[in-house]
């Protein structure tokens, strides 16, 4: 299906309507069936979801920004562990007992605090 890139949503929908959606298509299935599938749309789609129609696929592409979560904090995020634990959040920072011999994680729970205090 070597065809010209559509300039609008109606053109894109018309191109997509020519595909067989009977068993559902992933973004890779769409790309395989339509090699000129616009990359800007392809990159907005989840990798493994199967879409049942062009309308469903375009909806997923439209809401892509709402699926993105979190912020990139860099290699050395300056998040205060003590403040996080005090507020009931997970520490997630510091030495992990999985990779640091003798490392501990203070999750802020009563059980963790009891283990750290000598009897």
C-alpha positions in Angstrom: 0.0 0.0 0.0 2.5 2.7 -1.2 0.4 5.8 -1.1 0.9 9.4 -0.4 0.9 10.8 3.1 -2.6 12.2 4.0 -2.7 15.9 4.9 -5.6 15.7 7.4 -7.4 13.5 9.7 -10.0 12.6 7.1 -7.3 11.5 4.7 -5.6 9.5 7.4 -8.9 7.9 8.4 -9.6 7.0 4.8 -6.1 5.3 4.4 -6.6 3.4 7.7 -10.1 2.3 6.7 -8.5 0.3 3.9 -6.7 -2.0 6.4 -8.3 -5.2 7.8 -9.2 -4.4 11.4 -11.0 -7.7 12.0 -8.5 -9.2 14.4 -7.3 -5.8 15.7 -4.1 -4.2 14.8 -1.1 -3.0 16.8 0.9 0.0 15.7 3.5 -2.4 14.2 0.8 -4.2 12.3 -0.4 -0.9 10.9 3.2 0.1 9.9 3.7 -3.3 8.3 0.5 -3.0 6.2 1.1 0.7 5.5 4.9 1.4 5.3 4.2 5.2 4.9 2.1 5.3 8.1 2.9 8.8 9.6 5.7 8.4 12.2 4.2 11.2 14.3 1.0 9.1 14.8 3.0 5.8 15.2 5.1 7.2 18.0 2.0 8.4 19.9 0.5 4.9 20.0 1.1 2.3 22.8 3.3 -0.5 21.7 1.2 -3.6 22.3 -2.4 -2.4 22.3 -4.6 -3.8 19.5 -7.0 -1.4 18.0 -10.3 -2.4 16.4 -10.8 0.6 14.2 -9.2 3.7 12.8 -11.4 5.8 15.2 -10.1 3.9 18.2 -6.5 4.2 17.1 -6.8 7.9 16.4 -8.4 8.4 19.8 -5.4 6.7 21.5 -3.1 8.9 19.5 -5.0 12.1 20.6 -4.8 11.2 24.3 -1.1 10.2 24.2 0.1 13.2 26.3 -2.3 12.2 29.1 -0.6 8.7 29.3 2.8 10.1 29.9 3.7 10.1 33.6 6.4 11.6 35.7 9.2 13.9 35.1 12.8 13.2 34.3 14.7 14.2 37.4 18.2 13.5 36.1 20.9 11.2 37.4 21.2 12.9 40.8 17.6 13.9 41.9 17.6 16.2 44.9 14.6 14.6 46.7 14.8 14.7 50.5 14.2 11.2 51.7 13.4 12.2 55.3 10.7 14.5 54.2 9.2 11.8 51.9 9.1 9.2 54.7 7.7 11.7 57.2 4.8 12.4 54.8 4.1 8.7 54.5 5.6 8.3 51.1 8.1 5.7 50.0 11.7 6.5 50.5 13.0 4.9 47.3 16.4 6.6 47.8 19.5 5.6 49.6 21.4 2.3 49.9 19.3 -0.7 48.9 19.9 -3.9 50.8 19.7 -5.6 47.4 22.8 -4.0 46.1 24.6 -2.6 49.2 25.8 -5.0 51.9 24.4 -3.8 55.2 22.1 -1.2 53.5 18.6 -0.6 54.9 15.5 1.1 53.7 13.4 3.1 56.2 9.9 2.8 54.8 8.5 4.9 57.7 6.3 2.1 59.0 6.3 1.1 62.7 7.7 -2.3 61.9 10.7 -0.8 60.2 11.4 1.5 63.0 11.1 -1.3 65.6 13.7 -3.3 63.8 16.2 -0.4 63.7 15.9 0.4 67.4 18.0 -1.7 69.7 16.1 -3.5 72.5 
